């Protein structure tokens, strides 16, 4: 008697893992203290440029930057992080994307 084929299907890989840029990995926008803006200016820039930001959270971040020298103000996709960093940098803030 011949064996019948197994009813279990063998999984087929449909996605190739990637570690290159642009594959959805998170990036961080870091703002550094520069002593050239008021809290009000920084809060206004954060609220205008960072999705979901509110004045209370913006104040907390501005305080952290003022006292610790830097703070992560956004974590998300690389493209969005670069866009936000560009806007904040255009407003005169010292920023980096990591």
N, CA, C and O atoms as CSV, one atom per row, in Angstrom:
chain,resi,resn,atom,element,x,y,z
A,1,UNK,N,N,0.837,-1.169,0.000
A,1,UNK,CA,C,0.000,0.000,0.000
A,1,UNK,C,C,0.889,1.242,0.000
A,1,UNK,O,O,1.790,1.361,0.830
A,2,UNK,N,N,0.645,2.143,-0.905
A,2,UNK,CA,C,1.427,3.369,-1.028
A,2,UNK,C,C,0.962,4.380,0.003
A,2,UNK,O,O,-0.216,4.457,0.349
A,3,UNK,N,N,1.938,5.163,0.487
A,3,UNK,CA,C,1.572,6.204,1.454
A,3,UNK,C,C,0.876,7.336,0.725
A,3,UNK,O,O,1.283,7.735,-0.366
A,4,UNK,N,N,-0.193,7.854,1.350
A,4,UNK,CA,C,-0.871,9.003,0.757
A,4,UNK,C,C,-0.113,10.265,1.125
A,4,UNK,O,O,0.533,10.323,2.171
A,5,UNK,N,N,-0.190,11.288,0.259
A,5,UNK,CA,C,0.521,12.529,0.550
A,5,UNK,C,C,0.028,13.154,1.855
A,5,UNK,O,O,-1.138,13.017,2.224
A,6,UNK,N,N,0.918,13.824,2.528
A,6,UNK,CA,C,0.600,14.485,3.789
A,6,UNK,C,C,-0.405,15.602,3.533
A,6,UNK,O,O,-0.248,16.359,2.575
A,7,UNK,N,N,-1.447,15.721,4.379
A,7,UNK,CA,C,-2.424,16.792,4.198
A,7,UNK,C,C,-1.919,18.154,4.694
A,7,UNK,O,O,-2.606,19.163,4.534
A,8,UNK,N,N,-0.732,18.188,5.290
A,8,UNK,CA,C,-0.202,19.438,5.836
A,8,UNK,C,C,0.620,20.146,4.757
A,8,UNK,O,O,1.537,19.566,4.175
A,9,UNK,N,N,0.280,21.387,4.508
A,9,UNK,CA,C,1.013,22.165,3.515
A,9,UNK,C,C,2.295,22.709,4.133
A,9,UNK,O,O,2.329,23.098,5.301
A,10,UNK,N,N,3.317,22.727,3.345
A,10,UNK,CA,C,4.595,23.276,3.789
A,10,UNK,C,C,4.534,24.798,3.619
A,10,UNK,O,O,4.199,25.282,2.537
A,11,UNK,N,N,4.857,25.566,4.687
A,11,UNK,CA,C,4.799,27.024,4.563
A,11,UNK,C,C,5.820,27.529,3.548
A,11,UNK,O,O,6.932,27.011,3.449
A,12,UNK,N,N,5.423,28.530,2.812
A,12,UNK,CA,C,6.287,29.150,1.825
A,12,UNK,C,C,6.579,30.564,2.293
A,12,UNK,O,O,5.666,31.312,2.644
A,13,UNK,N,N,7.864,30.932,2.298
A,13,UNK,CA,C,8.241,32.268,2.725
A,13,UNK,C,C,7.736,33.275,1.703
A,13,UNK,O,O,8.028,33.164,0.512
A,14,UNK,N,N,6.971,34.264,2.176
A,14,UNK,CA,C,6.412,35.268,1.273
A,14,UNK,C,C,7.091,36.619,1.417
A,14,UNK,O,O,6.939,37.481,0.552
A,15,UNK,N,N,7.839,36.817,2.498
A,15,UNK,CA,C,8.520,38.085,2.736
A,15,UNK,C,C,9.991,37.824,2.957
A,15,UNK,O,O,10.372,36.861,3.622
A,16,UNK,N,N,10.808,38.683,2.397
A,16,UNK,CA,C,12.241,38.587,2.627
A,16,UNK,C,C,12.606,39.635,3.669
A,16,UNK,O,O,12.395,40.826,3.443
A,17,UNK,N,N,13.149,39.212,4.803
A,17,UNK,CA,C,13.520,40.193,5.832
A,17,UNK,C,C,14.549,41.183,5.299
A,17,UNK,O,O,15.393,40.837,4.472
A,18,UNK,N,N,14.466,42.398,5.778
A,18,UNK,CA,C,15.387,43.435,5.355
A,18,UNK,C,C,15.822,44.247,6.556
A,18,UNK,O,O,15.036,44.492,7.471
A,19,UNK,N,N,17.062,44.658,6.550
A,19,UNK,CA,C,17.548,45.534,7.607
A,19,UNK,C,C,18.027,46.858,7.033
A,19,UNK,O,O,18.670,47.641,7.732
A,20,UNK,N,N,17.721,47.113,5.776
A,20,UNK,CA,C,18.147,48.346,5.132
A,20,UNK,C,C,17.302,49.525,5.548
A,20,UNK,O,O,16.276,49.367,6.209
A,21,UNK,N,N,17.735,50.704,5.161
A,21,UNK,CA,C,16.995,51.935,5.478
A,21,UNK,C,C,15.645,51.915,4.779
A,21,UNK,O,O,15.500,51.358,3.691
A,22,UNK,N,N,14.681,52.518,5.410
A,22,UNK,CA,C,13.366,52.637,4.799
A,22,UNK,C,C,12.490,51.421,4.968
A,22,UNK,O,O,11.463,51.315,4.298
A,23,UNK,N,N,12.861,50.487,5.848
A,23,UNK,CA,C,12.031,49.298,6.008
A,23,UNK,C,C,11.095,49.397,7.202
A,23,UNK,O,O,10.625,48.381,7.714
A,24,UNK,N,N,10.820,50.631,7.649
A,24,UNK,CA,C,9.855,50.822,8.723
A,24,UNK,C,C,10.462,50.800,10.112
A,24,UNK,O,O,9.732,50.860,11.101
A,25,UNK,N,N,11.775,50.716,10.210
A,25,UNK,CA,C,12.400,50.740,11.528
A,25,UNK,C,C,12.177,52.105,12.169
A,25,UNK,O,O,12.104,53.120,11.477
A,26,UNK,N,N,12.072,52.120,13.470
A,26,UNK,CA,C,11.848,53.377,14.175
A,26,UNK,C,C,13.104,54.238,14.200
A,26,UNK,O,O,14.233,53.748,14.239
A,27,UNK,N,N,12.856,55.527,14.178
A,27,UNK,CA,C,13.923,56.514,14.301
A,27,UNK,C,C,13.503,57.485,15.400
A,27,UNK,O,O,12.319,57.627,15.708
A,28,UNK,N,N,14.489,58.144,15.978
A,28,UNK,CA,C,14.215,59.108,17.046
A,28,UNK,C,C,14.660,60.485,16.601
A,28,UNK,O,O,15.700,60.646,15.963
A,29,UNK,N,N,13.844,61.488,16.952
A,29,UNK,CA,C,14.233,62.881,16.737
A,29,UNK,C,C,14.686,63.420,18.086
A,29,UNK,O,O,13.930,63.419,19.057
A,30,UNK,N,N,15.927,63.879,18.128
A,30,UNK,CA,C,16.504,64.414,19.359
A,30,UNK,C,C,16.703,65.910,19.172
A,30,UNK,O,O,17.243,66.354,18.159
A,31,UNK,N,N,16.262,66.687,20.163
A,31,UNK,CA,C,16.475,68.134,20.150
A,31,UNK,C,C,17.469,68.459,21.247
A,31,UNK,O,O,17.357,67.976,22.374
A,32,UNK,N,N,18.459,69.299,20.893
A,32,UNK,CA,C,19.516,69.684,21.817
A,32,UNK,C,C,19.304,71.111,22.300
A,32,UNK,O,O,18.734,71.941,21.591
A,33,UNK,N,N,19.768,71.385,23.511
A,33,UNK,CA,C,19.667,72.720,24.085
A,33,UNK,C,C,20.588,73.680,23.334
A,33,UNK,O,O,21.731,73.345,23.022
A,34,UNK,N,N,20.081,74.867,23.052
A,34,UNK,CA,C,20.921,75.858,22.360
A,34,UNK,C,C,20.846,77.235,23.020
A,34,UNK,O,O,21.548,78.149,22.587
A,35,UNK,N,N,20.027,77.414,24.042
A,35,UNK,CA,C,19.895,78.686,24.766
A,35,UNK,C,C,19.575,79.877,23.857
A,35,UNK,O,O,19.909,81.014,24.190
A,36,UNK,N,N,18.942,79.628,22.732
A,36,UNK,CA,C,18.638,80.721,21.813
A,36,UNK,C,C,17.133,80.857,21.554
A,36,UNK,O,O,16.715,81.685,20.745
A,37,UNK,N,N,16.327,80.049,22.234
A,37,UNK,CA,C,14.874,80.119,22.080
A,37,UNK,C,C,14.218,80.193,23.450
A,37,UNK,O,O,14.749,79.681,24.436
A,38,UNK,N,N,13.069,80.829,23.498
A,38,UNK,CA,C,12.294,80.835,24.739
A,38,UNK,C,C,11.493,79.546,24.823
A,38,UNK,O,O,11.316,78.841,23.830
A,39,UNK,N,N,11.011,79.251,26.021
A,39,UNK,CA,C,10.135,78.097,26.181
A,39,UNK,C,C,8.937,78.225,25.246
A,39,UNK,O,O,8.538,77.250,24.610
A,40,UNK,N,N,8.367,79.419,25.160
A,40,UNK,CA,C,7.178,79.631,24.326
A,40,UNK,C,C,7.475,79.318,22.865
A,40,UNK,O,O,6.637,78.731,22.180
A,41,UNK,N,N,8.653,79.700,22.376
A,41,UNK,CA,C,9.010,79.411,20.987
A,41,UNK,C,C,9.151,77.911,20.750
A,41,UNK,O,O,8.674,77.384,19.745
A,42,UNK,N,N,9.805,77.235,21.676
A,42,UNK,CA,C,10.013,75.794,21.541
A,42,UNK,C,C,8.677,75.057,21.616
A,42,UNK,O,O,8.420,74.157,20.817
A,43,UNK,N,N,7.836,75.432,22.561
A,43,UNK,CA,C,6.521,74.801,22.710
A,43,UNK,C,C,5.704,74.993,21.442
A,43,UNK,O,O,5.064,74.053,20.970
A,44,UNK,N,N,5.718,76.198,20.887
A,44,UNK,CA,C,4.965,76.470,19.658
A,44,UNK,C,C,5.481,75.623,18.494
A,44,UNK,O,O,4.687,75.086,17.723
A,45,UNK,N,N,6.801,75.501,18.361
A,45,UNK,CA,C,7.372,74.672,17.294
A,45,UNK,C,C,6.995,73.206,17.475
A,45,UNK,O,O,6.601,72.546,16.513
A,46,UNK,N,N,7.109,72.694,18.689
A,46,UNK,CA,C,6.756,71.298,18.942
A,46,UNK,C,C,5.301,71.034,18.592
A,46,UNK,O,O,4.987,70.039,17.939
A,47,UNK,N,N,4.406,71.924,19.025
A,47,UNK,CA,C,2.974,71.727,18.776
A,47,UNK,C,C,2.647,71.822,17.280
A,47,UNK,O,O,1.733,71.151,16.802
A,48,UNK,N,N,3.385,72.644,16.552
A,48,UNK,CA,C,3.132,72.814,15.119
A,48,UNK,C,C,3.741,71.693,14.276
A,48,UNK,O,O,3.230,71.377,13.201
A,49,UNK,N,N,4.822,71.097,14.756
A,49,UNK,CA,C,5.589,70.170,13.920
A,49,UNK,C,C,5.487,68.692,14.294
A,49,UNK,O,O,5.746,67.826,13.458
A,50,UNK,N,N,5.116,68.397,15.533
A,50,UNK,CA,C,5.121,67.007,15.994
A,50,UNK,C,C,3.688,66.517,16.152
A,50,UNK,O,O,2.939,67.059,16.965
A,51,UNK,N,N,3.293,65.495,15.385
A,51,UNK,CA,C,1.924,64.968,15.484
A,51,UNK,C,C,1.584,64.525,16.899
A,51,UNK,O,O,2.386,63.870,17.565
A,52,UNK,N,N,0.390,64.888,17.353
A,52,UNK,CA,C,-0.085,64.476,18.670
A,52,UNK,C,C,0.483,65.268,19.832
A,52,UNK,O,O,0.181,64.969,20.987
A,53,UNK,N,N,1.297,66.268,19.549
A,53,UNK,CA,C,1.905,67.055,20.617
A,53,UNK,C,C,0.878,68.021,21.194
A,53,UNK,O,O,0.037,68.555,20.470
A,54,UNK,N,N,0.955,68.240,22.507
A,54,UNK,CA,C,0.100,69.235,23.164
A,54,UNK,C,C,0.999,70.146,23.996
A,54,UNK,O,O,2.142,69.789,24.284
A,55,UNK,N,N,0.501,71.307,24.380
A,55,UNK,CA,C,1.341,72.260,25.111
A,55,UNK,C,C,1.943,71.712,26.406
A,55,UNK,O,O,3.077,72.048,26.748
A,56,UNK,N,N,1.211,70.887,27.118
A,56,UNK,CA,C,1.711,70.333,28.370
A,56,UNK,C,C,2.921,69.426,28.133
A,56,UNK,O,O,3.946,69.555,28.802
A,57,UNK,N,N,2.788,68.514,27.178
A,57,UNK,CA,C,3.892,67.611,26.848
A,57,UNK,C,C,5.064,68.404,26.262
A,57,UNK,O,O,6.222,68.111,26.556
A,58,UNK,N,N,4.762,69.407,25.435
A,58,UNK,CA,C,5.808,70.240,24.839
A,58,UNK,C,C,6.589,70.972,25.920
A,58,UNK,O,O,7.810,71.091,25.826
A,59,UNK,N,N,5.897,71.469,26.953
A,59,UNK,CA,C,6.588,72.136,28.059
A,59,UNK,C,C,7.511,71.163,28.777
A,59,UNK,O,O,8.649,71.510,29.093
A,60,UNK,N,N,7.029,69.935,29.043
A,60,UNK,CA,C,7.853,68.929,29.716
A,60,UNK,C,C,9.124,68.651,28.921
A,60,UNK,O,O,10.213,68.555,29.488
A,61,UNK,N,N,8.978,68.524,27.606
A,61,UNK,CA,C,10.140,68.260,26.756
A,61,UNK,C,C,11.096,69.457,26.742
A,61,UNK,O,O,12.313,69.284,26.809
A,62,UNK,N,N,10.542,70.668,26.655
A,62,UNK,CA,C,11.374,71.876,26.661
A,62,UNK,C,C,12.153,71.975,27.976
A,62,UNK,O,O,13.331,72.332,27.970
A,63,UNK,N,N,11.505,71.664,29.100
A,63,UNK,CA,C,12.160,71.691,30.400
A,63,UNK,C,C,13.300,70.668,30.438
A,63,UNK,O,O,14.395,70.967,30.913
A,64,UNK,N,N,13.030,69.456,29.934
A,64,UNK,CA,C,14.047,68.400,29.913
A,64,UNK,C,C,15.239,68.844,29.069
A,64,UNK,O,O,16.385,68.649,29.474
A,65,UNK,N,N,14.988,69.431,27.913
A,65,UNK,CA,C,16.067,69.909,27.045
A,65,UNK,C,C,16.879,70.986,27.763
A,65,UNK,O,O,18.109,70.979,27.722
A,66,UNK,N,N,16.182,71.906,28.417
A,66,UNK,CA,C,16.844,73.005,29.132
A,66,UNK,C,C,17.717,72.491,30.268
A,66,UNK,O,O,18.802,73.025,30.501
A,67,UNK,N,N,17.262,71.464,30.976
A,67,UNK,CA,C,17.976,70.978,32.157
A,67,UNK,C,C,18.921,69.808,31.884
A,67,UNK,O,O,19.944,69.673,32.555
A,68,UNK,N,N,18.587,68.957,30.902
A,68,UNK,CA,C,19.418,67.778,30.620
A,68,UNK,C,C,20.267,67.946,29.361
A,68,UNK,O,O,21.152,67.132,29.097
A,69,UNK,N,N,20.003,68.991,28.588
A,69,UNK,CA,C,20.787,69.228,27.389
A,69,UNK,C,C,20.219,68.634,26.119
A,69,UNK,O,O,20.628,69.010,25.021
A,70,UNK,N,N,19.272,67.701,26.254
A,70,UNK,CA,C,18.657,67.074,25.088
A,70,UNK,C,C,17.445,66.261,25.508
A,70,UNK,O,O,17.271,65.936,26.683
A,71,UNK,N,N,16.599,65.935,24.512
A,71,UNK,CA,C,15.455,65.065,24.763
A,71,UNK,C,C,14.994,64.460,23.447
A,71,UNK,O,O,15.106,65.079,22.389
A,72,UNK,N,N,14.474,63.235,23.529
A,72,UNK,CA,C,13.839,62.601,22.375
A,72,UNK,C,C,12.425,63.163,22.306
A,72,UNK,O,O,11.638,62.993,23.237
A,73,UNK,N,N,12.104,63.831,21.204
A,73,UNK,CA,C,10.797,64.476,21.085
A,73,UNK,C,C,9.846,63.708,20.181
A,73,UNK,O,O,8.648,63.989,20.162
A,74,UNK,N,N,10.373,62.730,19.422
A,74,UNK,CA,C,9.522,61.933,18.536
A,74,UNK,C,C,10.211,60.611,18.250
A,74,UNK,O,O,11.427,60.558,18.060
A,75,UNK,N,N,9.423,59.541,18.221
A,75,UNK,CA,C,9.894,58.228,17.794
A,75,UNK,C,C,8.885,57.699,16.795
A,75,UNK,O,O,7.684,57.676,17.064
A,76,UNK,N,N,9.371,57.276,15.651
A,76,UNK,CA,C,8.483,56.760,14.614
A,76,UNK,C,C,9.271,56.370,13.384
A,76,UNK,O,O,10.480,56.150,13.449
A,77,UNK,N,N,8.581,56.287,12.270
A,77,UNK,CA,C,9.223,55.901,11.026
A,77,UNK,C,C,10.303,56.883,10.614
A,77,UNK,O,O,10.244,58.067,10.946
A,78,UNK,N,N,11.289,56.378,9.888
A,78,UNK,CA,C,12.436,57.191,9.475
A,78,UNK,C,C,11.994,58.392,8.650
A,78,UNK,O,O,12.437,59.514,8.897
A,79,UNK,N,N,11.131,58.165,7.679
A,79,UNK,CA,C,10.705,59.261,6.799
A,79,UNK,C,C,10.013,60.364,7.595
A,79,UNK,O,O,10.317,61.544,7.418
A,80,UNK,N,N,9.083,59.983,8.473
A,80,UNK,CA,C,8.368,60.980,9.272
A,80,UNK,C,C,9.320,61.687,10.232
A,80,UNK,O,O,9.216,62.897,10.430
A,81,UNK,N,N,10.249,60.937,10.829
A,81,UNK,CA,C,11.225,61.542,11.739
A,81,UNK,C,C,12.076,62.576,11.003
A,81,UNK,O,O,12.352,63.649,11.540
A,82,UNK,N,N,12.488,62.261,9.791
A,82,UNK,CA,C,13.295,63.205,9.014
A,82,UNK,C,C,12.497,64.454,8.657
A,82,UNK,O,O,13.033,65.562,8.673
A,83,UNK,N,N,11.211,64.275,8.334
A,83,UNK,CA,C,10.352,65.430,8.027
A,83,UNK,C,C,10.207,66.335,9.247
A,83,UNK,O,O,10.324,67.556,9.137
A,84,UNK,N,N,9.953,65.738,10.408
A,84,UNK,CA,C,9.787,66.508,11.643
A,84,UNK,C,C,11.091,67.218,11.996
A,84,UNK,O,O,11.082,68.394,12.358
A,85,UNK,N,N,12.208,66.507,11.891
A,85,UNK,CA,C,13.503,67.110,12.195
A,85,UNK,C,C,13.780,68.289,11.261
A,85,UNK,O,O,14.334,69.304,11.683
A,86,UNK,N,N,13.394,68.152,9.999
A,86,UNK,CA,C,13.585,69.240,9.044
A,86,UNK,C,C,12.791,70.475,9.420
A,86,UNK,O,O,13.282,71.598,9.305
A,87,UNK,N,N,11.557,70.265,9.871
A,87,UNK,CA,C,10.710,71.397,10.282
A,87,UNK,C,C,11.260,72.051,11.548
A,87,UNK,O,O,11.324,73.277,11.637
A,88,UNK,N,N,11.656,71.241,12.520
A,88,UNK,CA,C,12.194,71.789,13.766
A,88,UNK,C,C,13.513,72.504,13.502
A,88,UNK,O,O,13.765,73.572,14.059
A,89,UNK,N,N,14.352,71.920,12.656
A,89,UNK,CA,C,15.608,72.563,12.291
A,89,UNK,C,C,15.370,73.867,11.532
A,89,UNK,O,O,16.106,74.840,11.698
A,90,UNK,N,N,14.330,73.868,10.698
A,90,UNK,CA,C,13.971,75.095,9.982
A,90,UNK,C,C,13.519,76.187,10.923
A,90,UNK,O,O,13.613,77.372,10.602
A,91,UNK,N,N,13.030,75.794,12.077
A,91,UNK,CA,C,12.629,76.761,13.106
A,91,UNK,C,C,13.796,77.207,13.963
A,91,UNK,O,O,13.620,77.994,14.892
A,92,UNK,N,N,14.991,76.710,13.660
A,92,UNK,CA,C,16.180,77.142,14.371
A,92,UNK,C,C,16.649,76.221,15.496
A,92,UNK,O,O,17.631,76.534,16.170
A,93,UNK,N,N,15.968,75.089,15.713
A,93,UNK,CA,C,16.379,74.184,16.791
A,93,UNK,C,C,17.513,73.288,16.308
A,93,UNK,O,O,17.610,72.975,15.122
A,94,UNK,N,N,18.364,72.883,17.236
A,94,UNK,CA,C,19.433,71.917,16.940
A,94,UNK,C,C,18.837,70.523,17.089
A,94,UNK,O,O,18.422,70.136,18.181
A,95,UNK,N,N,18.793,69.765,15.988
A,95,UNK,CA,C,18.149,68.452,15.999
A,95,UNK,C,C,19.030,67.403,15.348
A,95,UNK,O,O,19.949,67.721,14.593
A,96,UNK,N,N,18.737,66.151,15.651
A,96,UNK,CA,C,19.389,65.006,15.008
A,96,UNK,C,C,18.365,63.887,14.908
A,96,UNK,O,O,17.455,63.788,15.731
A,97,UNK,N,N,18.519,63.053,13.898
A,97,UNK,CA,C,17.693,61.851,13.745
A,97,UNK,C,C,18.606,60.659,13.930
A,97,UNK,O,O,19.645,60.549,13.278
A,98,UNK,N,N,18.211,59.762,14.827
A,98,UNK,CA,C,18.991,58.544,15.056
A,98,UNK,C,C,18.128,57.337,14.807
A,98,UNK,O,O,18.595,56.206,14.945
